[in-house]
Amino acid sequence: MTSGGFDPGKDPQNPGGYPPPQGNYPPPQGNYPPPQGNYPPPQQPYQGGGYPTPPQFQNPGPGGARPGTLGRRFGARLIDGIIVGIVAAVLSFLTGNENSILVTGLFSGLLLFVYFVAMEVTQGATLGKKFLGLSVRGPGGGTITLQQSAIRNAFMLLTIIPFLGGLLAFIAYIVIAVTINSSPTKQGKHDEFAGGTQVVET
């Protein structure tokens, strides 16, 4: 041993002076059991494309337009109903039949039908639909025709039927609302009868 603690006789790779292990050791043998437990599946590599497509974009309307939702269509019809109801009340008053349910129902039903058909054919939408950003299109996305509009709005004439007309119209509205809500393209039974008309967002 030299001064300073340095011993030139020692192996710097084996400062402890321990003898190397003797013999040739074989690699470990045997089949090891798989790990136990519920582990999450491996993550799939990213394929691109961003986030999942929202449901309202999965069934586009004609020309790629988004179908009008039931809530927005209900709001548009409510606006149109108020407009036509005011006109019907004025006509009933001017004719002196404001207390007649039959005449009021005739005015309301007939005016609604004429109003919807005229606006859809000439403007592509009623005032209520325009206000809420909706339009009516024919099958395949084309302009709706007079015949198609008349067929899809014919249920409004049910109010003309004495006594039972209001109830029948209410049932028709319920059926249309249910079929719109259950349709992936938001087309109601009246759209089906008209050959595939559709209300879409503009």
Secondary structure, DSSP 8 states (H G I E B T S, - for coil): --GGG--TTS-TT-TT------S------S------S-----------S-S---GGGSS--GGG--B--HHHHHHHHHHHHHHHHHHHHHHHHHTT-TT-HHHHHHHHHHHHHHHHHHHHHHHSS-HHHHHTTEEEE-GGG----HHHHHHHTGGGGGGGSTTTHHHHHHHHHHHHHHHHHH-TT---HHHHHTTS-EEEE-
